[in-house]
Amino acid sequence: MRKLLIILLLCYGFAVEAQPQLKGGLESFVMNNKIYPRYSLQNCIDGTVRISFKLNQRGEVYHSKITNGVGTDLDDEALRLIRMSSGRWTVPAGHDSTVAILVPISFSISSEDCRGRSKAQIQQAIQNYVANQGLTNAVLNFYKNKQKGTIYTKEEEEKIVALRASLGYDDEYLQQRIADGRKKLKQKDRQGACEDFLFVKHMGSELADELLAQYCN
């Protein structure tokens, strides 16, 4: 059973005053909407991501960012969840919209598949993710430029195809990203869904083209 726990820490100095509250509770919101990201799920990576964000008087989230992350796709999921909560907050009168709210979100995996993983193996997986970000971006930029009309040689494209394969971005992985995007559509997170669909497209695949045309134009 995979669990995701969350603790809300609001920093407003030492004064005791009414604080913004998420309708239904933040922990419940996160538990109901979290989609454990693929890389971290496959590599048994968990940990705490700290998000800083601000709320306007309408309870809308703005200026959100990762202040201290795990270094993998857990960071993106934590940030997505906070942005999804926009407009659901009840903000008390007199709330200072310039004051940041700090939210540590802890991801935890408990499953049979992860019991054989050592801390060293998990740490190596995190390091690999960070190291491979530049290579992933190289593949994405290649196909973005190709779709814009840039002409590459056959040899150049063969190198990118080989690099993409070495990073594990095969059709099975891309189908999983599409499945995650569909889940986000059901959550009415169109931005998050379109980011997944665009990732697939910019990996040189047409698997998400229909979804992009339907939801992301």
Buried (B, 14 or more C-beta within 10 A) or exposed (E): EEEBBBEBEEEBEEEEEEEBBBEEEBBEBBEEBBBBBBBBBBBBBBBBBBBBBBBBEEBBBEEBEBEEBBBBBBBBBBBBBBBBBBEBBEBEEEBEBEEBBBBBBBBEBEEEEBEEBEEEEBEEBBEBBEEBEEEBEBBBEBBBEBEEEEEBEEEEBEBBEEBBEEBEBEEEBBBBBBEBBBBBBEBEBEEBBBBBBBBBBBBBBEBBEEBBEEBBE
